[in-house]
Amino acid sequence: MTNYDHGSEYAFPYFIFGLVVIGVALWKLAERTKEEPKWFAFVPILNVVLLLRLARRPMWWIILCMIPIVNLVTFILIMMSLSARFGLNKWWGLVAPLTPFNFILLYYIAYGTGGGAESLPAPSPSVATPTPPTTPPATASRMDGVSRLMSVTTLKADEANADAMKEKPPKPVKPPPPPPPKPPVTPT
């Protein structure tokens, strides 16, 4: 009889190892964001719930995480949100499906990033806080420069049109030409 059991006795230790490695990173992320309960990081389905909370994604995405192929795309989007929340470029989330890099990315976000909103707790969805008006940064991006150039150019064009209108008097309106004379009617 053929034995189709190819090393399944080794699968459980790898599962536990992966759960602990990801759990430690999620625990640290939950600690930095003051997300509760932290112990969700070590329970198999609840760690996805914690990851969704950390990434500020809706809880119904947990259903997407259980559908094959869709779960890869969902995990990429979750990691992109998590990266953006902790001050990294969101495109780092594209490395999420690659097994060694997802561990490295989680640990880098948990222990290596210093900026971002990691120290702030997640805002409650029922209370909307007004955002103060922001001043433009000292170093503007290229698009800001283009839009400023366009607004200055438009302003100068408007000023030129206004000057042109002031200098030239309006053209007099010609009256319509008179209708042509009617031919004389001859009696017959």
Protein Blocks (a to p, Z undefined) as FASTA:
>chain_A
ZZfbghklmmmmmmmmmmmmmmmmmmmmmmmnopacfklmmgmklmmmmmmmmnopafkl
mmmmmpghklmmmmmmmmmmmmmmnopafklmmmmmpmklmmmmmmmmmmmpmgdjklpc
cddfkbccddddddddfbdcfklmmmmmmmmmmmmmmmmmmmmmmmpccddddddddddd
ddddddZZ
